[in-house]
């Protein structure tokens, strides 16, 4: 997902809670940033945060 689209999602979503049901790799100008974004709310997660989120779902 492009960083601009993720930023627009974050702005539209506001401060509502989100369980981040799906994550996508983040791109800026066609280049991978190394971060992930929630496809629902636009929240940005690092690789470590993504890993922790996925691990918490398995428990």
CHARMM-style PDB file with segment names, atoms N, HN, CA, C and O in Angstrom:
ATOM      1  N   UNK     1       0.848  -1.167   0.000  1.00  0.00      PROA
ATOM      2  CA  UNK     1       0.000   0.000   0.000  1.00  0.00      PROA
ATOM      3  C   UNK     1       0.900   1.237   0.000  1.00  0.00      PROA
ATOM      4  O   UNK     1       1.918   1.276   0.691  1.00  0.00      PROA
ATOM      5  N   UNK     2       0.525   2.214  -0.757  1.00  0.00      PROA
ATOM      6  HN  UNK     2      -0.302   2.183  -1.318  1.00  0.00      PROA
ATOM      7  CA  UNK     2       1.281   3.458  -0.819  1.00  0.00      PROA
ATOM      8  C   UNK     2       1.140   4.236   0.494  1.00  0.00      PROA
ATOM      9  O   UNK     2       0.074   4.241   1.109  1.00  0.00      PROA
ATOM     10  N   UNK     3       2.212   4.884   0.910  1.00  0.00      PROA
ATOM     11  HN  UNK     3       3.078   4.880   0.410  1.00  0.00      PROA
ATOM     12  CA  UNK     3       2.234   5.641   2.163  1.00  0.00      PROA
ATOM     13  C   UNK     3       1.159   6.734   2.173  1.00  0.00      PROA
ATOM     14  O   UNK     3       0.562   7.000   3.216  1.00  0.00      PROA
ATOM     15  N   UNK     4       0.911   7.362   1.036  1.00  0.00      PROA
ATOM     16  HN  UNK     4       1.396   7.146   0.188  1.00  0.00      PROA
ATOM     17  CA  UNK     4      -0.111   8.418   0.964  1.00  0.00      PROA
ATOM     18  C   UNK     4      -1.500   7.855   1.247  1.00  0.00      PROA
ATOM     19  O   UNK     4      -2.301   8.480   1.943  1.00  0.00      PROA
ATOM     20  N   UNK     5      -1.780   6.677   0.706  1.00  0.00      PROA
ATOM     21  HN  UNK     5      -1.130   6.169   0.140  1.00  0.00      PROA
ATOM     22  CA  UNK     5      -3.083   6.049   0.936  1.00  0.00      PROA
ATOM     23  C   UNK     5      -3.231   5.674   2.409  1.00  0.00      PROA
ATOM     24  O   UNK     5      -4.304   5.840   2.988  1.00  0.00      PROA
ATOM     25  N   UNK     6      -2.164   5.172   3.011  1.00  0.00      PROA
ATOM     26  HN  UNK     6      -1.292   5.037   2.540  1.00  0.00      PROA
ATOM     27  CA  UNK     6      -2.197   4.813   4.430  1.00  0.00      PROA
ATOM     28  C   UNK     6      -2.445   6.048   5.290  1.00  0.00      PROA
ATOM     29  O   UNK     6      -3.204   5.989   6.256  1.00  0.00      PROA
ATOM     30  N   UNK     7      -1.813   7.158   4.946  1.00  0.00      PROA
ATOM     31  HN  UNK     7      -1.196   7.206   4.161  1.00  0.00      PROA
ATOM     32  CA  UNK     7      -2.005   8.401   5.693  1.00  0.00      PROA
ATOM     33  C   UNK     7      -3.452   8.872   5.584  1.00  0.00      PROA
ATOM     34  O   UNK     7      -4.025   9.351   6.562  1.00  0.00      PROA
ATOM     35  N   UNK     8      -4.037   8.740   4.412  1.00  0.00      PROA
ATOM     36  HN  UNK     8      -3.572   8.351   3.617  1.00  0.00      PROA
ATOM     37  CA  UNK     8      -5.439   9.125   4.228  1.00  0.00      PROA
ATOM     38  C   UNK     8      -6.357   8.229   5.063  1.00  0.00      PROA
ATOM     39  O   UNK     8      -7.328   8.709   5.647  1.00  0.00      PROA
ATOM     40  N   UNK     9      -6.052   6.935   5.118  1.00  0.00      PROA
ATOM     41  HN  UNK     9      -5.263   6.545   4.643  1.00  0.00      PROA
ATOM     42  CA  UNK     9      -6.841   6.012   5.938  1.00  0.00      PROA
ATOM     43  C   UNK     9      -6.748   6.386   7.414  1.00  0.00      PROA
ATOM     44  O   UNK     9      -7.758   6.398   8.118  1.00  0.00      PROA
ATOM     45  N   UNK    10      -5.531   6.692   7.884  1.00  0.00      PROA
ATOM     46  HN  UNK    10      -4.711   6.682   7.311  1.00  0.00      PROA
ATOM     47  CA  UNK    10      -5.347   7.084   9.292  1.00  0.00      PROA
ATOM     48  C   UNK    10      -6.171   8.318   9.620  1.00  0.00      PROA
ATOM     49  O   UNK    10      -6.816   8.381  10.666  1.00  0.00      PROA
ATOM     50  N   UNK    11      -6.148   9.288   8.735  1.00  0.00      PROA
ATOM     51  HN  UNK    11      -5.623   9.237   7.885  1.00  0.00      PROA
ATOM     52  CA  UNK    11      -6.895  10.524   8.971  1.00  0.00      PROA
ATOM     53  C   UNK    11      -8.396  10.260   9.003  1.00  0.00      PROA
ATOM     54  O   UNK    11      -9.104  10.790   9.859  1.00  0.00      PROA
ATOM     55  N   UNK    12      -8.876   9.447   8.080  1.00  0.00      PROA
ATOM     56  HN  UNK    12      -8.300   9.016   7.384  1.00  0.00      PROA
ATOM     57  CA  UNK    12     -10.307   9.145   8.020  1.00  0.00      PROA
ATOM     58  C   UNK    12     -10.737   8.284   9.207  1.00  0.00      PROA
ATOM     59  O   UNK    12     -11.850   8.442   9.710  1.00  0.00      PROA
ATOM     60  N   UNK    13      -9.874   7.379   9.660  1.00  0.00      PROA
ATOM     61  HN  UNK    13      -8.970   7.251   9.252  1.00  0.00      PROA
ATOM     62  CA  UNK    13     -10.214   6.463  10.747  1.00  0.00      PROA
ATOM     63  C   UNK    13     -10.280   7.183  12.094  1.00  0.00      PROA
ATOM     64  O   UNK    13     -11.147   6.885  12.916  1.00  0.00      PROA
ATOM     65  N   UNK    14      -9.381   8.113  12.318  1.00  0.00      PROA
ATOM     66  HN  UNK    14      -8.677   8.355  11.650  1.00  0.00      PROA
ATOM     67  CA  UNK    14      -9.370   8.843  13.586  1.00  0.00      PROA
ATOM     68  C   UNK    14      -8.795   8.006  14.711  1.00  0.00      PROA
ATOM     69  O   UNK    14      -7.865   7.224  14.511  1.00  0.00      PROA
ATOM     70  N   UNK    15      -9.362   8.179  15.899  1.00  0.00      PROA
ATOM     71  HN  UNK    15     -10.117   8.814  16.062  1.00  0.00      PROA
ATOM     72  CA  UNK    15      -8.844   7.521  17.111  1.00  0.00      PROA
ATOM     73  C   UNK    15      -9.613   6.262  17.497  1.00  0.00      PROA
ATOM     74  O   UNK    15      -9.428   5.738  18.595  1.00  0.00      PROA
ATOM     75  N   UNK    16     -10.470   5.774  16.607  1.00  0.00      PROA
ATOM     76  HN  UNK    16     -10.620   6.200  15.715  1.00  0.00      PROA
ATOM     77  CA  UNK    16     -11.238   4.561  16.918  1.00  0.00      PROA
ATOM     78  C   UNK    16     -10.296   3.377  17.068  1.00  0.00      PROA
ATOM     79  O   UNK    16      -9.255   3.322  16.413  1.00  0.00      PROA
ATOM     80  N   UNK    17     -10.654   2.434  17.925  1.00  0.00      PROA
ATOM     81  HN  UNK    17     -11.500   2.478  18.457  1.00  0.00      PROA
ATOM     82  CA  UNK    17      -9.814   1.238  18.068  1.00  0.00      PROA
ATOM     83  C   UNK    17      -9.889   0.367  16.814  1.00  0.00      PROA
ATOM     84  O   UNK    17     -10.892   0.371  16.101  1.00  0.00      PROA
ATOM     85  N   UNK    18      -8.830  -0.368  16.563  1.00  0.00      PROA
ATOM     86  HN  UNK    18      -8.016  -0.372  17.143  1.00  0.00      PROA
ATOM     87  CA  UNK    18      -8.775  -1.258  15.407  1.00  0.00      PROA
ATOM     88  C   UNK    18      -7.938  -2.469  15.786  1.00  0.00      PROA
ATOM     89  O   UNK    18      -6.907  -2.332  16.444  1.00  0.00      PROA
ATOM     90  N   UNK    19      -8.373  -3.646  15.376  1.00  0.00      PROA
ATOM     91  HN  UNK    19      -9.210  -3.757  14.841  1.00  0.00      PROA
ATOM     92  CA  UNK    19      -7.632  -4.876  15.660  1.00  0.00      PROA
ATOM     93  C   UNK    19      -6.649  -5.216  14.544  1.00  0.00      PROA
ATOM     94  O   UNK    19      -5.990  -6.255  14.601  1.00  0.00      PROA
ATOM     95  N   UNK    20      -6.541  -4.367  13.538  1.00  0.00      PROA
ATOM     96  HN  UNK    20      -7.076  -3.523  13.491  1.00  0.00      PROA
ATOM     97  CA  UNK    20      -5.632  -4.546  12.405  1.00  0.00      PROA
ATOM     98  C   UNK    20      -5.806  -5.937  11.773  1.00  0.00      PROA
ATOM     99  O   UNK    20      -4.906  -6.773  11.840  1.00  0.00      PROA
ATOM    100  N   UNK    21      -6.976  -6.170  11.160  1.00  0.00      PROA
ATOM    101  HN  UNK    21      -7.708  -5.490  11.106  1.00  0.00      PROA
ATOM    102  CA  UNK    21      -7.275  -7.495  10.619  1.00  0.00      PROA
ATOM    103  C   UNK    21      -6.386  -7.908   9.447  1.00  0.00      PROA
ATOM    104  O   UNK    21      -6.179  -9.100   9.222  1.00  0.00      PROA
ATOM    105  N   UNK    22      -5.864  -6.945   8.705  1.00  0.00      PROA
ATOM    106  HN  UNK    22      -6.033  -5.977   8.888  1.00  0.00      PROA
ATOM    107  CA  UNK    22      -4.990  -7.275   7.569  1.00  0.00      PROA
ATOM    108  C   UNK    22      -3.893  -6.222   7.456  1.00  0.00      PROA
ATOM    109  O   UNK    22      -4.141  -5.026   7.613  1.00  0.00      PROA
ATOM    110  N   UNK    23      -2.686  -6.682   7.182  1.00  0.00      PROA
ATOM    111  HN  UNK    23      -2.484  -7.653   7.054  1.00  0.00      PROA
ATOM    112  CA  UNK    23      -1.549  -5.775   7.054  1.00  0.00      PROA
ATOM    113  C   UNK    23      -0.961  -5.899   5.655  1.00  0.00      PROA
ATOM    114  O   UNK    23      -0.964  -6.971   5.051  1.00  0.00      PROA
ATOM    115  N   UNK    24      -0.456  -4.776   5.159  1.00  0.00      PROA
ATOM    116  HN  UNK    24      -0.453  -3.905   5.650  1.00  0.00      PROA
ATOM    117  CA  UNK    24       0.177  -4.753   3.842  1.00  0.00      PROA
ATOM    118  C   UNK    24       1.535  -4.079   3.958  1.00  0.00      PROA
ATOM    119  O   UNK    24       1.751  -3.257   4.848  1.00  0.00      PROA
ATOM    120  N   UNK    25       2.441  -4.424   3.065  1.00  0.00      PROA
ATOM    121  HN  UNK    25       2.265  -5.091   2.342  1.00  0.00      PROA
ATOM    122  CA  UNK    25       3.742  -3.774   3.026  1.00  0.00      PROA
ATOM    123  C   UNK    25       3.532  -2.321   2.590  1.00  0.00      PROA
ATOM    124  O   UNK    25       2.688  -2.034   1.742  1.00  0.00      PROA
ATOM    125  N   UNK    26       4.301  -1.422   3.175  1.00  0.00      PROA
ATOM    126  HN  UNK    26       4.987  -1.656   3.864  1.00  0.00      PROA
ATOM    127  CA  UNK    26       4.185  -0.001   2.850  1.00  0.00      PROA
ATOM    128  C   UNK    26       5.220   0.380   1.793  1.00  0.00      PROA
ATOM    129  O   UNK    26       6.375  -0.042   1.852  1.00  0.00      PROA
ATOM    130  N   UNK    27       4.780   1.189   0.824  1.00  0.00      PROA
ATOM    131  HN  UNK    27       3.842   1.532   0.777  1.00  0.00      PROA
ATOM    132  CA  UNK    27       5.643   1.678  -0.240  1.00  0.00      PROA
ATOM    133  C   UNK    27       5.554   3.196  -0.301  1.00  0.00      PROA
ATOM    134  O   UNK    27       4.492   3.772  -0.065  1.00  0.00      PROA
ATOM    135  N   UNK    28       6.671   3.839  -0.618  1.00  0.00      PROA
ATOM    136  HN  UNK    28       7.534   3.370  -0.809  1.00  0.00      PROA
ATOM    137  CA  UNK    28       6.711   5.280  -0.845  1.00  0.00      PROA
ATOM    138  C   UNK    28       7.460   5.490  -2.154  1.00  0.00      PROA
ATOM    139  O   UNK    28       8.621   5.100  -2.280  1.00  0.00      PROA
ATOM    140  N   UNK    29       6.807   6.094  -3.110  1.00  0.00      PROA
ATOM    141  HN  UNK    29       5.864   6.410  -3.008  1.00  0.00      PROA
ATOM    142  CA  UNK    29       7.398   6.314  -4.446  1.00  0.00      PROA
ATOM    143  C   UNK    29       7.868   5.010  -5.068  1.00  0.00      PROA
ATOM    144  O   UNK    29       8.906   4.968  -5.729  1.00  0.00      PROA
ATOM    145  N   UNK    30       7.103   3.945  -4.855  1.00  0.00      PROA
ATOM    146  HN  UNK    30       6.260   3.979  -4.318  1.00  0.00      PROA
ATOM    147  CA  UNK    30       7.413   2.652  -5.447  1.00  0.00      PROA
ATOM    148  C   UNK    30       8.500   1.862  -4.747  1.00  0.00      PROA
ATOM    149  O   UNK    30       8.877   0.784  -5.205  1.00  0.00      PROA
ATOM    150  N   UNK    31       9.007   2.386  -3.643  1.00  0.00      PROA
ATOM    151  HN  UNK    31       8.701   3.262  -3.271  1.00  0.00      PROA
ATOM    152  CA  UNK    31      10.079   1.706  -2.906  1.00  0.00      PROA
ATOM    153  C   UNK    31       9.557   1.268  -1.548  1.00  0.00      PROA
ATOM    154  O   UNK    31       8.891   2.032  -0.850  1.00  0.00      PROA
ATOM    155  N   UNK    32       9.869   0.024  -1.180  1.00  0.00      PROA
ATOM    156  HN  UNK    32      10.411  -0.596  -1.748  1.00  0.00      PROA
ATOM    157  CA  UNK    32       9.444  -0.512   0.109  1.00  0.00      PROA
ATOM    158  C   UNK    32      10.068   0.261   1.263  1.00  0.00      PROA
ATOM    159  O   UNK    32      11.270   0.527   1.252  1.00  0.00      PROA
ATOM    160  N   UNK    33       9.262   0.624   2.260  1.00  0.00      PROA
ATOM    161  HN  UNK    33       8.286   0.408   2.269  1.00  0.00      PROA
ATOM    162  CA  UNK    33       9.776   1.380   3.409  1.00  0.00      PROA
ATOM    163  C   UNK    33      10.296   0.472   4.513  1.00  0.00      PROA
ATOM    164  O   UNK    33      11.068   0.914   5.364  1.00  0.00      PROA
ATOM    165  N   UNK    34       9.882  -0.794   4.510  1.00  0.00      PROA
ATOM    166  HN  UNK    34       9.255  -1.153   3.819  1.00  0.00      PROA
ATOM    167  CA  UNK    34      10.262  -1.722   5.577  1.00  0.00      PROA
ATOM    168  C   UNK    34       9.193  -1.811   6.652  1.00  0.00      PROA
ATOM    169  O   UNK    34       9.291  -2.648   7.549  1.00  0.00      PROA
ATOM    170  N   UNK    35       8.176  -0.966   6.580  1.00  0.00      PROA
ATOM    171  HN  UNK    35       8.096  -0.286   5.851  1.00  0.00      PROA
ATOM    172  CA  UNK    35       7.083  -0.986   7.549  1.00  0.00      PROA
ATOM    173  C   UNK    35       5.861  -1.653   6.934  1.00  0.00      PROA
ATOM    174  O   UNK    35       5.821  -1.953   5.740  1.00  0.00      PROA
ATOM    175  N   UNK    36       4.868  -1.875   7.786  1.00  0.00      PROA
ATOM    176  HN  UNK    36       4.900  -1.631   8.755  1.00  0.00      PROA
ATOM    177  CA  UNK    36       3.591  -2.455   7.371  1.00  0.00      PROA
ATOM    178  C   UNK    36       2.485  -1.501   7.772  1.00  0.00      PROA
ATOM    179  O   UNK    36       2.641  -0.727   8.717  1.00  0.00      PROA
ATOM    180  N   UNK    37       1.371  -1.548   7.061  1.00  0.00      PROA
ATOM    181  HN  UNK    37       1.244  -2.177   6.294  1.00  0.00      PROA
ATOM    182  CA  UNK    37       0.228  -0.706   7.407  1.00  0.00      PROA
ATOM    183  C   UNK    37      -1.033  -1.554   7.453  1.00  0.00      PROA
ATOM    184  O   UNK    37      -1.191  -2.514   6.699  1.00  0.00      PROA
ATOM    185  N   UNK    38      -1.921  -1.173   8.356  1.00  0.00      PROA
ATOM    186  HN  UNK    38      -1.793  -0.392   8.968  1.00  0.00      PROA
ATOM    187  CA  UNK    38      -3.221  -1.833   8.461  1.00  0.00      PROA
ATOM    188  C   UNK    38      -4.068  -1.366   7.280  1.00  0.00      PROA
ATOM    189  O   UNK    38      -4.164  -0.169   7.011  1.00  0.00      PROA
ATOM    190  N   UNK    39      -4.674  -2.308   6.587  1.00  0.00      PROA
ATOM    191  HN  UNK    39      -4.596  -3.280   6.806  1.00  0.00      PROA
ATOM    192  CA  UNK    39      -5.484  -1.951   5.429  1.00  0.00      PROA
ATOM    193  C   UNK    39      -6.835  -1.365   5.819  1.00  0.00      PROA
ATOM    194  O   UNK    39      -7.549  -0.824   4.975  1.00  0.00      PROA
ATOM    195  N   UNK    40      -7.184  -1.471   7.095  1.00  0.00      PROA
ATOM    196  HN  UNK    40      -6.604  -1.910   7.781  1.00  0.00      PROA
ATOM    197  CA  UNK    40      -8.460  -0.936   7.563  1.00  0.00      PROA
ATOM    198  C   UNK    40      -8.319   0.476   8.122  1.00  0.00      PROA
ATOM    199  O   UNK    40      -9.092   1.363   7.760  1.00  0.00      PROA
ATOM    200  N   UNK    41      -7.331   0.697   9.010  1.00  0.00      PROA
ATOM    201  HN  UNK    41      -6.703  -0.024   9.304  1.00  0.00      PROA
ATOM    202  CA  UNK    41      -7.217   1.997   9.677  1.00  0.00      PROA
ATOM    203  C   UNK    41      -5.988   2.804   9.261  1.00  0.00      PROA
ATOM    204  O   UNK    41      -5.883   3.986   9.586  1.00  0.00      PROA
ATOM    205  N   UNK    42      -5.053   2.166   8.540  1.00  0.00      PROA
ATOM    206  HN  UNK    42      -5.139   1.205   8.276  1.00  0.00      PROA
ATOM    207  CA  UNK    42      -3.860   2.862   8.080  1.00  0.00      PROA
ATOM    208  C   UNK    42      -2.735   2.954   9.092  1.00  0.00      PROA
ATOM    209  O   UNK    42      -1.728   3.610   8.825  1.00  0.00      PROA
ATOM    210  N   UNK    43      -2.872   2.313  10.252  1.00  0.00      PROA
ATOM    211  HN  UNK    43      -3.690   1.779  10.469  1.00  0.00      PROA
ATOM    212  CA  UNK    43      -1.818   2.366  11.274  1.00  0.00      PROA
ATOM    213  C   UNK    43      -0.522   1.781  10.722  1.00  0.00      PROA
ATOM    214  O   UNK    43      -0.534   0.781  10.004  1.00  0.00      PROA
ATOM    215  N   UNK    44       0.590   2.416  11.065  1.00  0.00      PROA
ATOM    216  HN  UNK    44       0.600   3.228  11.648  1.00  0.00      PROA
ATOM    217  CA  UNK    44       1.905   1.966  10.618  1.00  0.00      PROA
ATOM    218  C   UNK    44       2.529   1.103  11.707  1.00  0.00      PROA
ATOM    219  O   UNK    44       2.549   1.481  12.879  1.00  0.00      PROA
ATOM    220  N   UNK    45       3.040  -0.070  11.305  1.00  0.00      PROA
ATOM    221  HN  UNK    45       3.023  -0.376  10.353  1.00  0.00      PROA
ATOM    222  CA  UNK    45       3.683  -0.983  12.231  1.00  0.00      PROA
ATOM    223  C   UNK    45       5.063  -1.354  11.702  1.00  0.00      PROA
ATOM    224  O   UNK    45       5.256  -1.530  10.499  1.00  0.00      PROA
ATOM    225  N   UNK    46       6.007  -1.470  12.610  1.00  0.00      PROA
ATOM    226  HN  UNK    46       5.850  -1.328  13.587  1.00  0.00      PROA
ATOM    227  CA  UNK    46       7.333  -1.950  12.232  1.00  0.00      PROA
ATOM    228  C   UNK    46       7.256  -3.462  12.061  1.00  0.00      PROA
ATOM    229  O   UNK    46       6.250  -4.082  12.406  1.00  0.00      PROA
ATOM    230  N   UNK    47       8.314  -4.046  11.533  1.00  0.00      PROA
ATOM    231  HN  UNK    47       9.131  -3.543  11.252  1.00  0.00      PROA
ATOM    232  CA  UNK    47       8.364  -5.495  11.380  1.00  0.00      PROA
ATOM    233  C   UNK    47       8.191  -6.172  12.736  1.00  0.00      PROA
ATOM    234  O   UNK    47       7.484  -7.173  12.852  1.00  0.00      PROA
ATOM    235  N   UNK    48       8.838  -5.622  13.758  1.00  0.00      PROA
ATOM    236  HN  UNK    48       9.412  -4.809  13.664  1.00  0.00      PROA
ATOM    237  CA  UNK    48       8.751  -6.206  15.109  1.00  0.00      PROA
ATOM    238  C   UNK    48       7.321  -6.117  15.651  1.00  0.00      PROA
ATOM    239  O   UNK    48       6.817  -7.084  16.221  1.00  0.00      PROA
ATOM    240  N   UNK    49       6.667  -4.964  15.479  1.00  0.00      PROA
ATOM    241  HN  UNK    49       7.076  -4.178  15.016  1.00  0.00      PROA
ATOM    242  CA  UNK    49       5.290  -4.811  15.950  1.00  0.00      PROA
ATOM    243  C   UNK    49       4.365  -5.771  15.220  1.00  0.00      PROA
ATOM    244  O   UNK    49       3.457  -6.341  15.825  1.00  0.00      PROA
ATOM    245  N   UNK    50       4.590  -5.952  13.930  1.00  0.00      PROA
ATOM    246  HN  UNK    50       5.328  -5.489  13.439  1.00  0.00      PROA
ATOM    247  CA  UNK    50       3.786  -6.887  13.134  1.00  0.00      PROA
ATOM    248  C   UNK    50       3.964  -8.298  13.676  1.00  0.00      PROA
ATOM    249  O   UNK    50       2.987  -9.025  13.850  1.00  0.00      PROA
ATOM    250  N   UNK    51       5.196  -8.686  13.943  1.00  0.00      PROA
ATOM    251  HN  UNK    51       5.991  -8.095  13.802  1.00  0.00      PROA
ATOM    252  CA  UNK    51       5.491 -10.022  14.453  1.00  0.00      PROA
ATOM    253  C   UNK    51       4.808 -10.232  15.807  1.00  0.00      PROA
ATOM    254  O   UNK    51       4.212 -11.282  16.046  1.00  0.00      PROA
ATOM    255  N   UNK    52       4.894  -9.243  16.683  1.00  0.00      PROA
ATOM    256  HN  UNK    52       5.378  -8.390  16.489  1.00  0.00      PROA
ATOM    257  CA  UNK    52       4.254  -9.347  18.004  1.00  0.00      PROA
ATOM    258  C   UNK    52       2.742  -9.448  17.873  1.00  0.00      PROA
ATOM    259  O   UNK    52       2.111 -10.210  18.605  1.00  0.00      PROA
ATOM    260  N   UNK    53       2.154  -8.698  16.963  1.00  0.00      PROA
ATOM    261  HN  UNK    53       2.667  -8.079  16.368  1.00  0.00      PROA
ATOM    262  CA  UNK    53       0.706  -8.751  16.741  1.00  0.00      PROA
ATOM    263  C   UNK    53       0.297 -10.138  16.259  1.00  0.00      PROA
ATOM    264  O   UNK    53      -0.671 -10.707  16.762  1.00  0.00      PROA
ATOM    265  N   UNK    54       1.018 -10.681  15.300  1.00  0.00      PROA
ATOM    266  HN  UNK    54       1.805 -10.218  14.891  1.00  0.00      PROA
ATOM    267  CA  UNK    54       0.697 -12.001  14.776  1.00  0.00      PROA
ATOM    268  C   UNK    54       0.880 -13.074  15.840  1.00  0.00      PROA
ATOM    269  O   UNK    54       0.076 -14.002  15.920  1.00  0.00      PROA
ATOM    270  N   UNK    55       1.917 -12.965  16.655  1.00  0.00      PROA
ATOM    271  HN  UNK    55       2.570 -12.211  16.590  1.00  0.00      PROA
ATOM    272  CA  UNK    55       2.152 -13.932  17.735  1.00  0.00      PROA
ATOM    273  C   UNK    55       1.028 -13.865  18.781  1.00  0.00      PROA
ATOM    274  O   UNK    55       0.599 -14.898  19.294  1.00  0.00      PROA
ATOM    275  N   UNK    56       0.558 -12.668  19.092  1.00  0.00      PROA
ATOM    276  HN  UNK    56       0.907 -11.829  18.675  1.00  0.00      PROA
ATOM    277  CA  UNK    56      -0.503 -12.524  20.090  1.00  0.00      PROA
ATOM    278  C   UNK    56      -1.811 -13.139  19.601  1.00  0.00      PROA
ATOM    279  O   UNK    56      -2.630 -13.578  20.409  1.00  0.00      PROA
ATOM    280  N   UNK    57      -2.010 -13.173  18.299  1.00  0.00      PROA
ATOM    281  HN  UNK    57      -1.345 -12.816  17.643  1.00  0.00      PROA
ATOM    282  CA  UNK    57      -3.219 -13.785  17.745  1.00  0.00      PROA
ATOM    283  C   UNK    57      -3.175 -15.303  17.822  1.00  0.00      PROA
ATOM    284  O   UNK    57      -4.220 -15.953  17.858  1.00  0.00      PROA
ATOM    285  N   UNK    58      -1.993 -15.863  17.847  1.00  0.00      PROA
ATOM    286  HN  UNK    58      -1.144 -15.335  17.818  1.00  0.00      PROA
ATOM    287  CA  UNK    58      -1.836 -17.329  17.908  1.00  0.00      PROA
ATOM    288  C   UNK    58      -2.047 -17.864  19.319  1.00  0.00      PROA
ATOM    289  O   UNK    58      -2.337 -19.046  19.501  1.00  0.00      PROA
ATOM    290  N   UNK    59      -1.904 -16.999  20.311  1.00  0.00      PROA
ATOM    291  HN  UNK    59      -1.669 -16.038  20.163  1.00  0.00      PROA
ATOM    292  CA  UNK    59      -2.022 -17.436  21.714  1.00  0.00      PROA
ATOM    293  C   UNK    59      -3.446 -17.606  22.140  1.00  0.00      PROA
ATOM    294  OT1 UNK    59      -3.708 -17.968  23.287  1.00  0.00      PROA
TER     295      UNK     59
END
